[in-house]
């Protein structure tokens, strides 16, 4: 097929316009759309990472929710323990509890001496040396009430039993007791 001059011009103009459109679309794609797509891909990647982190946090929350009864029970134990462990030396509180125990057991205290405190990171131990007279059964009750005290943390560190030649059923006893307090820096 032979094209006349007018058809050649029209075809040349059509090819030129097609080339301009193709170049324009290519330029628009590479200089306008491609940075837009890259920017959106970076945002998408960041959002996917945030979603992954949030899903991990949600998994931790679900796990904590499953353990809520255990956590509640642990909180109760800690609250009870904090009531038994003062944040100050509270010597009057210790002496009141000691007097109560002495009355219950019938142990006769001769002397109560505070000893040098021993500090730790979490707590401070406040030791006392108690010299008393008692029978074996009374001593057993006394030691038990010290160790199992519901109002204050106290531990028997050591004890020694002597013999009284004049009254064989009453023994001189020395008991070293440690009571404790929270360190103030941790409570704040």
Residue, then its C-alpha position, 0 to 999 in steps of 0.5 A: x500500500x502506497x501512502x500519499x503525502x497527506x497520509x504520511x504527514x498524518x502518520x508522522x504526526x500520529x507517531x510523534x504524538x504517540x512518542x510524546x505520550x509514551x515519553x510523557x507517561x514514562x517520565x510521569x511514572x519514573x519521576x512522579x509515581x515511582x517516588x510516591x510508591x517508594x514512599x508508600x512502601x517505606x510507610x507500609x514497612x514501618x506500619x507492618x513493624x509497628x503492627x508486629x510490635x503491637x501484636x506482641x504487646x497484645x499477646x503479653x496482655x492476653x497472657x497477663x489476663x489469663x494469669x490475673x487470678x495468680x497476679x491477684x493472689x500474689x498482690x495479696x501476699x505482697x500486701x500482707x507481707x508489707x503490713x508485716x514489714x515496716x519501713x522504719x525501725x518501729x521498736x515500739x511495734x516490736x516490743x509490743x509484739x514481744x510483750x504479747x508473745x511473752x504473756x501468751x507463753x509465760x516466758x519471763x524476760x530478764x533483759x532485752x538488748x538491741x544489737x547492731x543493725x545489718x543492712x541489705x539492698x532490700x531490707x535492714x535486719x534489726x537484731x535483738x538479744x533476749x535473756x529469759x527464764x522458762x520451761x522447755x514447753x514455754x520455750x517451744x511455744x515462744x520460738x514458734x510464736x516468734x517464727x510464725x508471727x502474723x503481725x511482724x516478720x521475726x526470725x530466731x537467729x540462735x538460742x542457747x539453753x542453760x541449767x539452773x541448779x536451784x530450779x531444775x525445771x526453769x532454764x536460763x535461755x538466751x534467744x537472738x531474734x532478727x526483725x526486719x524493715x524495708x529500706x526507705x529508698x525502695x519504697x519511694 
